[in-house]
Amino acid sequence: MTEITRATRETQVRVRVGGGNGAGRIAVPDAMLQHMLESLQRWSGIPFAVEASGDDRHHLLEDVGITLGQALREGLDMERCERVAHAVVPMDEALVGVAVDLIDRPYFHGALPDPLLTHFLQSLAHEGRFNLHVDVIRGTHEHHVCEAAFKGLGIALRKALEPRADPLSTKGKARVRRN
């Protein structure tokens, strides 16, 4: 199990990854973030727990993204996995495509209707040190667009983390840097 904590003047965040089967507790004061993290947890199959507090939504989402990204990087075996995966998720009128590459080259591209959820995903990808692309193909209901993106991220992470006998790289051994 990996546990990462982050304490600032604005927030207190604790994230645990691993440590057994099943979903961990998610407790954050932002209802939308709570729902998105629960969707990510369910669709990825990654056992993680998040406990956070803070009264500024921007800092809360940013710090949870940073801390969860660090915990995923430290707590998951990204060296011998499929590495690259994608998912296209429909949710009523919304259709969102998500692609990941779990390599030590952090990059984020995308925009959700909620700019702070976009910032969360950017923080997650940068601290997790992976590529993340989120493309909103269509959608008029902001909640459905965001939820489809988090479900898509979960599915793409689950597929990308599938075990593989040897690393995929044309440059030799591809490694995720561990701090």
Residue pairs with C-beta under 8 A, 6 or more apart in sequence:
1 16
1 17
1 18
1 19
1 20
1 75
2 16
2 17
2 18
2 71
2 74
2 75
3 14
3 15
3 16
3 17
3 71
4 14
4 15
4 67
4 70
4 71
4 74
5 12
5 13
5 14
5 15
5 67
6 12
6 13
6 63
6 66
6 67
7 13
8 59
8 63
10 54
10 55
10 56
10 59
10 60
10 63
11 52
11 53
11 54
11 56
11 59
11 60
11 63
11 64
12 52
12 53
12 54
13 50
13 51
13 52
13 54
13 63
13 64
13 66
13 67
14 49
14 50
14 51
14 52
14 67
15 48
15 49
15 50
15 51
15 64
15 67
15 68
15 70
15 71
16 24
16 48
16 49
16 71
17 46
17 47
17 48
17 71
17 72
17 74
17 75
17 76
18 47
18 48
18 75
18 76
19 47
20 47
21 47
22 47
23 38
23 41
23 42
23 47
24 41
24 47
24 48
24 49
24 50
25 49
25 50
25 51
26 34
26 37
26 38
26 41
26 49
26 50
26 51
27 34
27 50
27 51
27 52
28 34
28 37
28 50
28 51
28 52
28 53
28 60
28 64
29 52
29 53
29 54
29 55
29 60
30 57
30 60
30 61
32 114
32 117
32 143
32 146
33 60
33 61
33 64
33 117
33 120
35 147
36 117
36 120
36 146
36 147
36 150
37 50
37 64
37 68
37 150
39 147
39 150
39 151
39 154
40 150
40 151
40 153
40 154
41 47
41 48
41 154
42 154
43 150
43 151
43 153
43 154
43 155
43 158
44 153
44 154
44 155
44 157
44 158
45 154
45 158
46 72
46 76
46 154
46 157
46 158
46 161
48 68
48 71
48 72
48 75
50 64
50 67
50 68
52 60
52 63
52 64
52 67
54 60
54 63
57 116
58 116
58 119
61 116
61 117
61 119
61 120
61 123
62 116
62 119
62 120
62 123
63 123
64 120
65 119
65 120
65 121
65 122
65 123
65 124
65 127
66 123
66 124
66 126
66 127
67 127
68 124
68 127
68 128
69 123
69 124
69 125
69 126
69 127
69 128
69 129
70 127
70 128
72 124
72 128
73 127
73 128
73 129
73 176
73 178
73 179
74 178
74 179
76 161
77 161
77 163
78 102
78 130
78 161
78 176
79 167
79 174
79 175
79 176
80 163
80 164
80 165
80 166
80 167
81 102
81 160
81 161
81 162
81 163
81 164
82 159
82 160
82 161
82 162
82 164
82 168
83 101
83 102
83 103
83 160
83 164
83 167
83 168
83 174
84 99
84 100
84 101
84 102
84 160
84 168
85 99
85 100
85 155
85 156
85 157
85 158
85 159
85 160
85 162
86 97
86 98
86 99
86 100
86 156
86 159
87 97
87 98
87 151
87 152
87 153
87 155
87 156
87 159
88 95
88 96
88 97
88 98
88 137
88 152
89 95
89 96
89 97
89 98
89 148
89 149
89 151
89 152
89 155
90 148
91 139
91 144
91 145
91 147
91 148
91 151
92 141
92 144
93 138
93 139
93 140
93 141
93 144
94 136
94 138
94 139
94 140
94 141
94 144
94 145
94 147
94 148
95 136
95 137
95 138
95 139
95 148
96 134
96 135
96 136
96 137
96 139
96 145
96 148
96 149
96 152
97 133
97 134
97 135
97 137
97 152
98 132
98 133
98 134
98 135
98 149
98 152
98 153
98 155
98 156
99 131
99 132
99 133
99 156
100 130
100 131
100 132
100 133
100 153
100 156
100 157
100 160
101 130
101 131
101 160
102 130
102 157
102 160
102 161
102 176
103 129
103 130
103 131
103 174
103 176
104 129
104 174
104 175
104 176
104 177
105 129
105 130
105 131
106 125
106 126
106 127
106 128
106 129
106 130
106 131
107 125
107 131
107 132
108 121
108 122
108 125
108 126
108 131
108 132
108 133
109 132
109 133
109 134
109 135
110 118
110 121
110 132
110 133
110 134
110 135
110 136
110 149
111 118
111 134
111 136
112 118
112 121
112 134
112 136
112 145
112 146
112 149
113 136
113 142
113 145
113 146
114 142
114 146
117 146
117 149
121 132
121 134
121 149
121 153
124 132
125 131
125 132
129 176
129 177
132 153
134 149
134 152
134 153
136 145
136 149
139 145
139 148
167 173
167 174
167 175
168 174
